[in-house]
Amino acid sequence: MNIQKLMKQAQAMQAGMAQAQARLAEQKFCAEAPGGKVQATADGTGNLVSLKIDPSVVDPEDVEFLETMVLKTVQEALAGARNMAESEMRKVTGGLGFPM
């Protein structure tokens, strides 16, 4: 295989990955607890960018329930954002399995 051709392909893939990462920073994945009382939003780079808690679920007598609801919702948002990012990167790398 021609080394110059390989280098050009690598540069094109690198540029494509940079563009994909920029798009992912703009994309959002939102998850919510049943009933929408807790909502978490993550961006495509895996950062939690928003967390909303309905005041009606804030019960000083049952903080553990709220903690569990928040934790599960945040985990779901981050997992969704991670899946979205992996899908986007597979498009760029052609499924070659390169890490982000």
Summary of the structure (lengths in Angstrom):
residues: 100
radius of gyration: 18.9
end to end distance: 25.7
largest distance: 69.0
contacts: 266
relative contact order: 0.17
helix: 61%
strand: 17%
